[in-house]
Amino acid sequence: MSIKKLEEEIEKIKQRNRNVEADKAWETSWTRKLLIAVLTYIVIVIFFHFARLPNPFVNSVVPTVAFILSTMSLPIFKKIWLKKYKNERHSIK
């Protein structure tokens, strides 16, 4: 393999890493969480309205807040799971 070919491969890997980092940043961003919360709220309001449930604007807050709380707690559980997963993988070898 030529040096030029290796440099091209390294550049492809670097670009892939930048894309992965950007995706990770989006997945963990408050912008994404807030956008999903707003969209969740809107969908639930529409559902509650058509289901003729009382106070759809107020009652839709509860499931939306539950979503936000679940996204806030997931990183904690992810850390625990990753630690356990890495320990199990390391002990197998």
Protein Blocks (a to p, Z undefined) as FASTA:
>chain_A
ZZklmmmmmmmmmmmmmmmmmmmmmmmpmklmmmmmmmmmmmmmmmmmmnopahkllmmm
mmmmmmmmmmmmmmmmmmmmmmmmmmmmmmmZZ
